């Protein structure tokens, strides 16, 4: 039997899978080697562009007196887009990713763009919303 709190434990994987499903076909038309992942490290060669989606520490909301289940989480996802081409490519990829998060009713907050070197560019955004145990993210 599944644990009542499994949805919270799997939230990062669930959101990453949804974003990937909503965007990968569209992004692969322009960026055939693009990778969307929630894995922080990769032992292989770097692939560009890369979209790294990770859940920042979430805050439990709506606790009941018995405190046995997680009823809701205030979840913030950070998305880092890294390219080896241009800041413009970072922005284009991030725009598609932002649209996917907006369809799931997240509020977006862009962060400053960064050129790590002359060849590597990075764009970061955070997306936040309250997610209930029975919410259907689509």
Order of alpha helices (4+ residues) and beta strands (2+ residues): alpha-alpha-beta-beta-beta-beta-alpha-beta-beta-beta
